[in-house]
Amino acid sequence: MRIAISGSHSLGKSTLVRDFQAAHPEFELLDEPYRELVAHHERIHFAERASQRCNRLMTQHAIDRINQARLHRPNTPLICDRSCLDFIPYSHYARAMGSSEGLPLQQRLKTAEVRPDMQEKNGLPFPSDINAAFIEELWRTITESKALSHYDLIAFVPLTGDPSLDPCMENDGIRSVERAYRDWVDAAFKQLYRHDLPNRNAGSCRVVEISGSRPDRVMQLERVIGMA
């Protein structure tokens, strides 16, 4: 069983991954591509400052690790923090808010870069080189890699609009904490999983939506995969 937990940032995905793995230690945990790449000294920009290089690198990392797991550890159960699809919604955000082909300037959201060593793009009028052609390239890369067929399940964690269920924004020292940023990307994830992926028929695996309290999310995931 190979599971990926997917969705916008600051929604409790990493908490769900760790809670589930703590309850089921037979599952190997694969951390966020961002964290794994930064551990190897890669520089990754977010939000309107994301680049083709950054999002291609994270997408390819997610593809490689699930494909290698399927090939070399076919009987090892896995739970992954993010799927290879996760960087498509973030690429849509960067294109809309940071590129020369994005929204009119007066309609753009701006996020603060909270990392002191990643400030070099702050003054650029168009801090992202992500465009529509690049997003199509990501889709082709994912489809041609067959990676989606190697997940048994993608569990998408959406915003529900219920303050008692949706986690509060937390400053982890990495991502911007603007609520509008999270909301915009969440809407892009909903478009991805509810419309784009089914319409593209991209060799997809099963996708379910998980919401609720912290323990409820673990129980829902257990029920979906037949462990409860």
C-alpha positions in Angstrom: 0.0 0.0 0.0 1.4 3.3 -1.1 -0.4 6.5 0.1 0.2 10.1 -0.6 -1.3 13.0 1.4 -1.9 16.0 -0.7 -3.3 19.6 -0.5 -2.4 23.2 0.3 0.0 24.1 3.0 -0.8 24.6 6.7 -3.7 22.2 6.6 -2.3 19.5 8.8 -1.0 17.1 6.1 2.3 16.5 7.8 0.6 16.0 11.1 -1.7 13.4 9.5 1.2 11.6 7.9 3.1 11.4 11.2 0.0 10.5 13.2 -0.8 7.7 10.8 2.7 6.4 10.7 2.9 6.5 14.5 -0.2 4.3 14.6 1.1 2.0 11.9 4.9 1.9 12.1 5.1 -0.7 9.4 4.5 2.2 7.0 7.7 3.9 5.8 7.3 7.7 5.9 8.6 9.8 2.9 8.9 13.4 3.9 8.0 16.5 1.8 10.1 16.8 -1.3 11.0 20.3 -0.2 12.4 19.1 3.0 14.3 16.2 1.4 15.8 18.5 -1.2 16.8 21.2 1.2 18.6 18.6 3.2 20.7 18.2 0.1 21.3 22.0 0.0 18.8 22.8 -2.8 17.4 26.4 -2.8 13.6 26.3 -3.2 11.4 29.4 -3.6 7.7 29.4 -2.9 4.5 31.4 -3.7 4.9 34.1 -6.4 8.7 33.5 -6.3 8.6 29.9 -7.3 10.5 29.0 -10.4 10.4 26.4 -13.1 13.6 24.9 -11.7 12.1 24.6 -8.2 8.8 23.1 -9.2 10.3 20.8 -11.8 12.9 19.6 -9.2 10.2 18.8 -6.5 7.9 17.1 -9.1 10.7 15.0 -10.4 11.8 14.1 -6.8 8.3 13.0 -6.0 8.1 10.9 -9.2 11.4 9.3 -8.7 10.8 8.2 -5.1 7.4 6.6 -5.7 8.7 4.9 -8.9 11.8 3.6 -7.2 9.8 2.4 -4.2 7.4 0.5 -6.6 10.4 -1.0 -8.4 12.8 -1.8 -5.5 10.5 -2.1 -2.4 7.2 -3.4 -3.9 6.1 -4.9 -0.6 6.9 -2.0 1.7 3.9 0.1 2.7 4.5 3.8 2.3 2.9 7.1 3.3 4.2 10.1 1.5 3.9 13.8 2.5 2.8 15.2 -0.9 2.2 13.5 -4.2 3.9 14.3 -7.6 0.8 16.3 -8.5 1.1 18.8 -5.7 3.3 21.3 -7.5 0.8 21.9 -10.3 -1.5 24.1 -8.1 1.5 25.9 -6.7 2.7 26.5 -10.3 -0.7 28.0 -11.2 -0.3 30.4 -8.2 3.3 31.4 -9.3 2.1 32.0 -12.8 -0.9 34.1 -11.7 0.9 36.1 -9.1 4.5 36.3 -10.1 5.0 35.8 -13.9 4.8 38.2 -16.9 1.7 36.3 -18.2 -0.2 36.4 -14.9 -3.0 38.5 -13.5 -3.1 42.3 -13.9 -0.7 43.7 -11.3 -3.4 45.3 -9.2 -5.1 41.9 -8.8 -2.1 40.1 -7.6 -1.5 38.7 -4.1 1.9 39.3 -2.5 3.4 37.1 0.2 6.2 37.8 2.6 9.4 35.7 2.3 9.9 34.7 5.9 13.3 33.0 5.3 16.1 35.6 5.8 18.4 33.8 3.3 15.8 33.8 0.4 15.1 37.5 -0.1 16.8 38.0 -3.4 13.5 38.0 -5.5 11.5 40.4 -3.3 12.1 43.5 -5.5 11.6 41.9 -8.9 8.4 42.9 -10.9 8.1 39.3 -12.2 9.8 37.0 -9.7 8.6 33.8 -11.4 9.4 32.3 -14.8 6.5 29.8 -14.6 4.1 30.0 -17.5 1.3 28.0 -19.0 3.6 26.0 -21.2 5.6 24.9 -18.1 2.5 23.7 -16.4 1.6 21.6 -19.4 5.2 20.2 -19.3 4.6 19.2 -15.6 1.5 17.3 -16.7 3.3 15.5 -19.5 6.2 14.6 -17.2 3.8 13.1 -14.6 1.7 11.3 -17.1 4.7 9.8 -19.0 6.4 8.7 -15.8 3.4 6.5 -14.9 4.0 7.6 -11.3 0.3 8.1 -10.6 -0.4 4.4 -11.2 2.1 3.6 -8.4 0.1 5.3 -5.7 -2.6 3.1 -4.4 -4.3 6.1 -2.9 -4.0 9.9 -2.8 -5.7 11.4 0.2 -6.5 15.1 -0.5 -6.9 17.3 2.5 -9.1 20.4 1.6 -10.2 23.5 3.4 -13.7 22.9 4.6 -14.7 26.4 5.6 -15.4 25.2 9.2 -13.1 27.0 11.7 -13.4 24.1 14.1 -11.9 21.7 11.5 -9.5 23.8 9.4 -6.2 24.2 11.1 -5.0 27.7 12.0 -2.1 29.2 10.1 1.2 28.5 11.8 4.5 30.2 11.2 7.0 27.3 10.7 9.8 29.7 9.6 9.5 28.4 6.0 6.3 29.4 4.3 4.4 32.6 4.2 1.5 32.7 6.6 -1.0 34.8 4.5 -4.4 33.1 4.6 -5.3 34.3 1.1 -2.3 32.4 -0.3 -3.4 29.2 1.4 -7.0 29.7 0.2 -6.0 30.4 -3.4 -3.9 27.3 -3.5 -6.6 25.2 -1.9 -9.0 26.3 -4.6 -6.4 25.2 -7.2 -6.1 21.8 -5.5 -9.9 21.4 -5.6 -9.8 22.2 -9.3 -7.0 19.7 -9.8 -8.6 16.7 -8.1 -12.3 17.4 -8.8 -12.0 18.5 -12.4 -8.6 18.5 -14.1 -7.3 15.0 -13.1 -10.6 13.2 -14.0 -10.9 15.1 -17.3 -7.3 14.3 -18.3 -7.6 10.7 -17.3 -3.9 10.7 -16.6 -3.4 7.1 -15.5 -4.7 8.1 -12.1 -5.0 6.2 -8.9 -7.8 6.4 -6.4 -8.3 9.9 -4.8 -10.3 10.5 -1.7 -10.9 13.6 0.4 -10.1 13.6 4.1 -11.3 16.2 6.6 -12.3 16.4 10.3 -10.5 16.6 13.6 -6.9 15.3 14.0 -8.0 11.8 15.2 -10.9 11.7 12.7 -8.5 12.1 9.8 -6.5 9.1 10.9 -9.6 7.0 11.3 -11.0 8.1 7.9 -7.7 7.1 6.3 -7.8 3.8 8.1 -11.3 3.1 6.9 -10.5 4.0 3.3 -7.7 1.5 3.1 -9.5 -1.2 5.1 -7.6 -1.0 8.3 -10.6 -0.1 10.5 
